[in-house]
Amino acid sequence: MSEKIYSVVEAEIKVRPDDIDMNNHVHYSKYLDYLLTARYEQMIKDYKMPMQEFIDRGLTWFAKSVTLNFKRALALGDVAVVKAQIKEIHGAVVKIDFWILKKGSDKIYVDGSGEFMLISLTNGRPQRIPQDVIEKYSI
């Protein structure tokens, strides 16, 4: 049986002045913000299921773990291109790989992976990802 291959989705984020640290490049903590901002946009644009639909169902996403590997720094005036690909959907967890590049470049600035768990807003416990959500995410 072959493993499911998911599409790579992407979003662009402009580097803002308040993203810049005293070393005159994007502060390392902002790359996580870029990833989360991009994932929310990708939920709307690519998966056609915005966060509000999860909330309406009494569900939300919890970041179980995220790994960031820094390779080079973005600077003011750059546009980050955040690419993400689902690696696996199992039970209540979605595992993703991601890459942050500078628009106009094929060089990776940051890469990593993350595990996000679907949680019930009612009891705070993990909730198996519904089949219709898996279908929407299976692009």
N, C-alpha and C positions, 0 to 999 in steps of 0.2 A: 504494500500500500504506500503510495507516495505522499509526501508531506505537502500540506496546503501552502501555496505561494501567494502572498498578499501584495497588493500594489504599493509602490512608493508614492506617498502624498507629500505635498510641500506647501509652505507658506512663507511669505516675506515679511520681515520686520525691520523697520528703520532704526538705526542706532540713534538714541536720543542723548542730549547733553548730560542728563542725570544718570546715564548708564556708564559714564566715563569715570575712572578712578584717578588717583594721584599719579599714576604712571602713564596717564594720557591714553589709555585704551580701555575697552569694556571690562568692568569688574567681573571677576569669575562668577559671582553669585547671579549676575544678570543672565547668564546663559541658561540657567534653569527657568528663569522667567520667560525667556525666548521660547524654550521648549513648550512650556505650559500654554503660553499665548498661542503658539502655532497649533497645538493639539486642539484647543477650543475652536479655532478657525477651521481646522481640518474636519472637525466633527460636523460643522455646518456645511462647508463647501463640498467635501469629498464623501463623507458617510451619510449626509442628509439626515442627521439626527443630532440637533443641538443639545447642549447640556440641559436646557429647560425641559426637554422631553424626559430625561432621566429623573429630574426633580419632580416632575408631574407624576411619575410612576412611584415616587417615594424612594428613589435611588440616587446615589452619588458615587463619584470615583475618589479613591484614596490612593495616594502615592505610597506604595509598599517599599520600593527601593528604586534609586536612580543612580547610575554611574556616569560621570562626566570625565572624558579624557581630553585634556587641553593640548592643542598642537601649535596654535598660533593665535594672535590676538586681533580682534576687530577694533576699529577705531571710529571716531566721530565722522559722520558722512557715509559710512558703509551701510549696506543693506544686508542683513543676515537672511540667508535662505535656509529654512529649517525643513529638512527632509526626514520623513519617518516611515517606517514599515513595520507592520505587525509581524512578529515572529511566531507567536503562538497564542491561541485562545484556549484556556482550559479552566473549567469550573467557574470561579469568580474572578480569574486573573487574565489580564491581557499583558503579554510581554511584547515590548517594542524595541527596535533598534532605531537610532537616529543619527543624523549628520547635520552639522551646521557649517555652511559654506558662506563665503562672501559672494554676493551677486556679481556675476561676470567672471568668476574664477571657478575652476574645478578642484581647487585645493580645499581639503577639509580643515576647518579651524577647530572644531570640537566634534567628537563623536561619543557615543555611549549607548546605554540601554536602560530600560526601565520596566518595572512591573507595577501595574495599576490594578487595584482590586475594586470591584463593584460592591458597594455597601448599602444596606438598608438604612434609610433615614429614621425608620421607626425604632429599630433595636440596635443599630450600629454593628450588626453582624454581616459577614460576607454573604453575598447573594449570587447564586449561579446566574451567569449571563444568559438572558433569554435568547431563544433561538432566532427571533426576528432581529435582534441586535447583532447577533453573529452574522446573519445574512447581510445586513447593511454594511458591516465592517469587512465583509468578504469580497471586496472589489479588487 
